[in-house]
Amino acid sequence: MKWKGGAAGRPEMQQLYGARGTDTKKALFFFAASAYSKAAIGYADEVGIGLFTYDPVGVMTPINGVAQRVISSGTPATPPTVTPSSQDGLFIGALLLAIVVIGGIVIALGHI
């Protein structure tokens, strides 16, 4: 993980959304050190990305409705079940693409 200052913008949200690919079962969460642009929040709301701020001592704050619902549900995200196969290399590559660090901490988690 990396902690970095600065506001997160719509391009970072689009990169995270694109990194998920066609597996729409994966929940997407973005963690930023300070704030989000209005365009970032609008896009995240439109496509269902949970936005949080994350300070240097580890305090997380939900920013949009998606993030608030995750916190309110009290149900932790369940990581996807992985079974070994000949496509393990492809899975690992997709997983690495789902973790993008640009302008903040970005995490793509499994099913909610």
C-alpha positions as CSV (number, residue, x, y, z in Angstrom):
1,M,0.0,0.0,0.0
2,K,1.0,3.5,-0.6
3,W,-0.1,6.7,1.1
4,K,0.0,9.8,-1.1
5,G,-1.5,13.2,-0.8
6,G,-3.5,15.0,-3.4
7,A,-7.1,14.9,-4.8
8,A,-8.1,11.9,-6.9
9,G,-9.7,12.6,-10.2
10,R,-12.0,10.9,-12.7
11,P,-9.1,9.4,-14.7
12,E,-8.1,7.3,-11.7
13,M,-11.7,6.1,-11.3
14,Q,-11.8,5.2,-14.9
15,Q,-8.5,3.3,-14.7
16,L,-9.8,1.2,-11.7
17,Y,-13.1,0.5,-13.5
18,G,-11.3,-0.6,-16.6
19,A,-8.8,-2.8,-14.7
20,R,-11.8,-4.9,-13.4
21,G,-12.5,-6.0,-16.9
22,T,-15.6,-8.1,-17.5
23,D,-15.8,-9.6,-14.0
24,T,-18.5,-7.3,-12.8
25,K,-18.9,-9.4,-9.6
26,K,-15.8,-7.7,-8.2
27,A,-16.6,-4.7,-5.9
28,L,-14.4,-1.7,-6.5
29,F,-13.0,0.6,-3.8
30,F,-10.7,3.6,-4.1
31,F,-8.8,5.0,-1.1
32,A,-7.3,8.5,-1.4
33,A,-5.3,10.6,1.1
34,S,-7.3,13.8,0.9
35,A,-10.2,14.4,-1.4
36,Y,-11.9,13.6,-4.7
37,S,-12.8,15.9,-7.5
38,K,-16.5,16.4,-8.2
39,A,-16.0,14.6,-11.5
40,A,-14.5,11.6,-9.7
41,I,-17.3,11.4,-7.3
42,G,-19.9,11.6,-10.0
43,Y,-18.3,8.9,-12.1
44,A,-17.8,6.6,-9.0
45,D,-21.5,7.0,-8.2
46,E,-22.4,6.2,-11.8
47,V,-20.4,3.0,-12.0
48,G,-20.6,1.9,-8.3
49,I,-17.1,2.5,-7.0
50,G,-16.9,3.0,-3.2
51,L,-14.8,6.1,-2.3
52,F,-12.9,6.4,1.0
53,T,-10.4,8.8,2.4
54,Y,-7.6,7.1,4.3
55,D,-5.3,9.2,6.6
56,P,-1.7,8.4,7.6
57,V,-2.8,6.8,10.9
58,G,-5.3,4.5,9.3
59,V,-8.6,6.2,9.8
60,M,-11.0,5.4,6.9
61,T,-13.9,7.6,6.0
62,P,-16.6,6.7,3.5
63,I,-17.1,9.5,0.9
64,N,-20.0,8.4,-1.3
65,G,-23.2,6.3,-1.0
66,V,-21.5,3.1,-2.2
67,A,-18.8,3.3,0.5
68,Q,-21.4,4.3,3.2
69,R,-23.5,1.2,2.3
70,V,-20.5,-1.1,2.6
71,I,-19.7,0.4,6.0
72,S,-23.3,0.3,7.2
73,S,-23.9,-3.3,6.1
74,G,-21.2,-4.6,8.5
75,T,-20.5,-7.4,6.0
76,P,-16.9,-7.7,5.0
77,A,-16.2,-8.2,1.3
78,T,-15.6,-11.9,0.5
79,P,-12.6,-12.5,-1.7
80,P,-13.2,-14.7,-4.8
81,T,-12.6,-18.4,-4.6
82,V,-9.6,-19.4,-6.6
83,T,-9.0,-22.9,-7.8
84,P,-5.7,-23.8,-9.5
85,S,-5.9,-24.2,-13.2
86,S,-3.9,-23.7,-16.3
87,Q,-5.1,-20.1,-16.4
88,D,-3.4,-19.2,-13.1
89,G,-1.0,-16.9,-14.9
90,L,-4.0,-15.1,-16.4
91,F,-5.7,-14.8,-13.1
92,I,-2.6,-13.3,-11.4
93,G,-2.2,-10.9,-14.2
94,A,-5.8,-9.8,-13.9
95,L,-5.5,-9.4,-10.2
96,L,-2.4,-7.3,-10.5
97,L,-4.3,-5.1,-13.0
98,A,-7.1,-4.7,-10.4
99,I,-4.7,-3.1,-7.9
100,V,-3.8,0.2,-9.4
101,V,-1.8,2.9,-7.5
102,I,-2.2,6.3,-9.1
103,G,-2.8,9.4,-7.0
104,G,-3.8,7.4,-4.0
105,I,-4.4,3.9,-2.8
106,V,-6.8,1.9,-5.0
107,I,-8.1,-1.5,-4.1
108,A,-10.4,-3.8,-6.0
109,L,-12.0,-6.4,-3.8
110,G,-14.1,-9.5,-4.3
111,H,-17.8,-10.0,-3.9
112,I,-19.8,-8.1,-1.3
